[in-house]
Amino acid sequence: MLKRFAPSAAIIALLVSGASAQEAPEPIDLMTFAQGVLPVSITASADFRTAMEHAISAIDGNSGKYVMTPRFGGPNDTLEIVYALPAPTQFDSFAVPSVLETPSPSQTFFQSVEVLGSAESAEGPFQPLASGTLTEHEERGLVTALTLAADQPEVRWVKLRLSGGLDVQVDNTFFEFSELIGHGTQSAVPMSTLYSGVWDGRGVDIELEQEGATVSGCYDGMHPLTGTVDGTVLRALGADEAGIASQFILIASEDGSLRGLRSSNGAPFRTYDGEQSATAPTCLTPETPTLGCGSVVHGIGFDFDSDMLRADAQPIITAMYEGLSAENAAITIVGHSSSEGAEDYNRDLSQRRAASVVEALVALGLDASQMSASGMGEDQPIASNEDEAGRSLNRRVEISCAG
């Protein structure tokens, strides 16, 4: 089954874009790293050399195809990736976008897709959720909907099983894949409290201190960063002394690992994985991180395609109130969106959502005469809209103060 596709957004991220007035909004893609989905294991029948970066490419919200097997395999070989979901989830659809062949005899797109789920552990037992046999699309921007199994249980782990290739004549080939899209309903995700400590690894040097939903710290030895926790996901922004910006999407785990994506100076997001270290912090300050004038705030949750604040937004709203309560200034809450949907629709929704934030802050005790709301829509992105990591960073509130 083919249909036109516009990338979906994360449900609990701030300022989710909608569709135009003539179109129903796209459902939420619950199978993205920026939504808190984490690859936990990779197994294959051949020495594919598939790594975590390849596993993340299948859930990054970018429908472009990727080489999933850095080493070649044959038509009977199978690749399996297990993903952990941030909360119990019941899916009602799965799909694969942009099934396109590379004009090369040594590369082919995976042909057979199976999706399985488990409620018990990453080791299973797993039961079928959906499956499909792919055929090449005529153009980019189409999706193939997978056939759902009759029984759709609530699951915490998803196994993606890929096998065969569109070019069945090739015995030794590198296999490609785009991404797995999953829609459905998900339980509320408790806010993680794991973002205090020091992590290091190959290209990773980061120190974090968490206070409620707010995180501050430094990276690469000295450069400051700030961010907010949304469920299990930390979105953080930083800059070096030359003003070169870095952006982070991070997920910390109980085992001390930190898995993430990082973009610097506008470059594409790359994997950013480290392990917690016993090394003493060198750049953290004793000051409690706050959300006040000048802050960029991510993760304020709204109902889908609505300006109704979700209950899980309250920790961040409270942190904003505490950071602004002593300000004697005119405060503007500026809402921003990603680029999905019509520009006018996004601008209107970002205005209404910013106004909802103002209303919530006034309800906590801020002076209404000091407060105003402004919606910028998609006009001022701080990251690329080509993948869900960037789009989730573009959905944000900025706190502007004057006087």
C-alpha positions, -999 to +999 in steps of 0.1 A: +000+000+000+015+033-011+007+068+002+022+102+004+043+108+035+053+138+056+076+130+085+059+127+118+068+145+150+074+135+187+042+138+207+057+152+239+080+177+223+071+213+223+052+229+194+045+199+173+036+210+138+003+202+124-012+200+089-029+227+069-066+233+076-074+211+047-055+181+059-056+159+090-024+161+111+000+132+107+000+107+135+030+106+159+060+086+149+067+066+181+098+049+166+124+077+167+155+081+188+144+117+196+112+102+210+133+081+234+136+049+214+170+032+221+187+004+201+199-022+225+212-052+205+221-061+169+224-097+156+230-110+121+234-142+102+264-128+084+294-105+094+275-074+084+295-051+108+262-032+115+268-008+144+246+013+167+249+043+143+233+022+116+206+011+141+199+047+149+197+056+112+166+034+110+148+055+137+161+090+130+130+104+113+149+109+080+134+090+052+166+089+032+181+054+027+213+043+044+237+014+041+228-008+069+254-035+063+290-021+059+300-056+048+282-076+021+258-105+025+236-128+005+199-132-002+193-156+027+210-135+054+191-117+081+197-086+103+178-081+136+178-049+157+161-047+191+149-013+203+138-004+238+107+019+240+105+046+267+071+033+279+045+007+272+032+012+236+004-003+215+009+003+178-018+006+152+004+010+121+039+005+108+054+017+075+087+020+056+093+052+035+113+059+004+121+024-008+145+033-036+173+013-052+208+026-057+219+022-093+248-001-084+251-039-087+267-041-053+239-024-033+202-032-028+174-023-005+162-048+020+131-066+007+115-084+037+105-065+068+092-081+100+083-062+132+080-081+165+072-070+200+079-080+236+064-068+269+089-087+290+125-080+280+149-073+252+154-111+249+117-118+244+096-137+240+086-118+209+054-120+189+047-107+154+033-071+151+036-064+114+053-076+082+057-068+045+075-075+013+089-042-002+088-032-038+107-001-052+088+032-050+085+054-081+098+084-062+110+096-028+082+106-004+061+074-006+056+048+021+047+012+022+024+003+050+032-030+066+004-056+073-005-057+110-009-089+129-043-095+143-032-093+179-015-060+189-003-062+225+012-034+245+050-038+242+082-023+256+107-037+231+105-039+193+126-062+171+131-051+135+140-081+113+153-074+077+163-100+051+167-105+014+171-077-012+151-061-040+178-073-064+175-110-057+200-118-084+229-105-064+247-130-041+271-106-025+257-071-018+255-043+007+220-039+021+202-005+025+172+006+045+154+039+052+135+038+085+107+021+104+077+044+112+054+033+140+021+050+151+000+042+180-006+051+217+020+053+244+018+055+282+032+086+299+070+085+301+084+093+336+110+120+337+146+106+339+168+117+368+200+102+354+216+133+340+242+141+367+278+129+363+307+127+339+308+107+307+336+100+283+343+079+253+355+082+217+349+118+210+328+122+241+337+145+270+307+158+288+297+168+324+261+173+335+242+184+366+205+179+368+180+197+390+145+186+382+138+191+345+168+214+341+203+204+332+235+224+329+271+214+323+299+215+298+314+195+269+348+191+253+364+202+286+351+237+290+322+247+267+290+254+286+257+238+278+221+239+291+191+218+284+158+203+296+147+167+302+116+155+284+107+120+296+139+100+290+155+124+266+178+154+272+179+181+246+208+205+252+225+234+235+260+248+239+286+270+222+324+274+223+343+306+228+342+313+191+304+310+191+303+277+172+271+260+184+266+223+193+233+205+198+227+173+217+200+147+219+209+123+247+195+093+265+211+082+298+206+046+310+207+029+344+239+010+334+258+043+331+258+045+294+250+077+275+238+073+240+231+103+218+234+124+188+255+156+184+256+183+157+282+210+157+283+241+135+252+229+116+267+196+105+245+165+103+239+147+136+264+120+145+264+093+172+277+105+206+280+075+229+299+074+262+302+056+295+299+072+330+333+079+345+345+081+381+365+112+372+357+142+393+339+171+374+362+199+363+338+225+350+305+221+368+295+250+391+276+247+424+249+270+410+215+253+405+206+255+368+176+277+361+152+286+333+150+324+331+155+353+308+173+342+277+167+305+282+158+281+253+133+255+266+125+221+251+101+194+260+069+213+271+043+187+263+010+194+245-018+172+234-013+163+197-022+191+174-035+211+203-026+240+226-037+220+257-007+215+280-001+179+291+003+170+328+039+160+322+047+196+312+044+207+348+080+202+359+093+224+332+066+250+337+075+251+374+112+255+366+103+284+343+082+300+370+110+297+396+135+312+372+113+341+363+096+349+396+122+374+407+124+392+373+113+428+371+110+429+333+086+425+304+087+388+296+077+374+262+073+336+257+082+330+221+070+298+205+088+280+176+079+250+155+095+226+131+087+227+094+060+200+090+027+214+079+017+247+064+036+279+075+005+298+086-009+268+106+025+264+124+026+301+132-009+301+146-003+269+167+030+282+181+012+314+191-016+295+209+009+272+226+030+301+237-001+317+251-009+285+270+025+286+286+019+323+296-014+313+311+002+285+331+029+308+344+004+334+355-016+307+373+015+299+393+019+335+403+037+356+377+022+390+370+000+389+339+009+425+331+045+415+326+037+386+303+031+383+266+032+355+240+045+354+204+044+327+178+072+325+153+062+291+137+089+276+116+106+310+106+136+307+130+150+272+130+181+265+151+187+230+135+180+212+103+145+200+097+158+170+077+155+145+106+136+142+139+166+152+160+168+186+144+130+190+142+127+182+179+152+210+187+133+235+165+102+229+186+110+251+215+102+281+236+125+310+241+122+334+270+128+370+260+130+398+286+132+435+282+135+463+308 
